[in-house]
């Protein structure tokens, strides 16, 4: 590894703070950089414990110093095109993600990396938990909410690192090398970052940058750009949601699965294929037990409570229409009324839900709208669905009292209008629901 002394950690979210700890462990000369004046950082008190005498600066003040760094570690939400990084980019200063920063300190641990527009957190969790059931030691982290740097900081030696990676994180990898890489699907997303869906797909394909013919890809066919990587030497397995291999479907009984829906069967297949490639013994018996016991993942169509004939589900991770229609499809065999909570922060003026929701016109009993798009959704959907403006979740709960059926919070929009992130959104949904019912 080349000698790197001066490191700027840009962005003080979870991954940024973890990168600071790792820089401190290896005694690098590091700088904490964040948006706005240092005294306004909500993380300032926490950072004092992490950094000690670390130099802290606002992005505005540090913009004239980024180009003097040996390396810059950026948080996922900061693009390399950010104006503050202009001089550094022109000078060729390496800009990397926290994923890359951590990988360089943990190269001896085999990596299983998972990306995709939808399903990556659930599949990541499935793989990690199934491997643990098989007796393997596992670190599960990355975009799932546990910084990869935590593994490097701990120094723990595990059998596998199961890492969820986003397109944002993959943009800036240099050496990151999964032994098994999964790209579950690619659908339009993150139009605020990418000019075209193809650009978004290309960022995800960066996962393959260091993979070789000794490595293996597991690829969902819901991806219009697979031809871009047809000549890559890695071995591969393909799968299609709704048309999984007959051998797999006949091998396992999904009737007792707690993680419901066709999409979860596809996620189970991807997880099974990883364990098969790793030659886990007694796999058929182990995986059937896993299917029966896996509870699902928080904020992904998570059961919350059932009171007086109304069952609530938390799908707060949903930030696009495809995730929401996937949640709706999980109830396709239910005869109970389906009530949907939609809304959040508008990405851009082209955001439209109606085309994707129209096929469910006879399935959705009512829609409650919340957040910045409360009125917009009412206007867009009101002619085809029964829509009620609520504005916020607590108001939804008041309006929902007395309903019978399934109330599903699958917002289809980002969370940043009323919440810190989707986790905060989901946790508040669960807490307020339990207060209301």
Buried (B, 14 or more C-beta within 10 A) or exposed (E): EEEBEBBBBBBBBBBBBBBBBBBBBEEBBBBBBBBEEBEEBEBBEEBEEBBEEBBBBBBEEBBEBBBBBBBBBBBBEBBBEBEBBBBBBEEEBBBBBBBBBBBBBBEEBBBBBBBBBBBBBBBBBBBBBBBBBBEBEBBBBBBBBBBBBBBBBEEEEBBBBBBBBBBBBBBBBBEBBBBBBBBBBBBBBBBEBBEEBEEBBBBBBBBBEBBEEEBBBBBBEBBEBBEBBEEBEBBBBEBEBEEBBEEBEEEBEBEEBEBBBBBBBBBBBBBBBBBEBBEBEEBEEBBBEBBBEBEBBBBBBBEBBEEEEBBBBBBBBBBBBBBBBBBBBBBEEEEEBBBBBBBBBBBEEEBEBEEBBEEBEEBBBBBBBBBBBBEBBBEBBBEEBEBBBBBBBBBBBEBBEEBEBBBBBBBBBBBBBBBEBBBBBBBBBBEBBEEBB
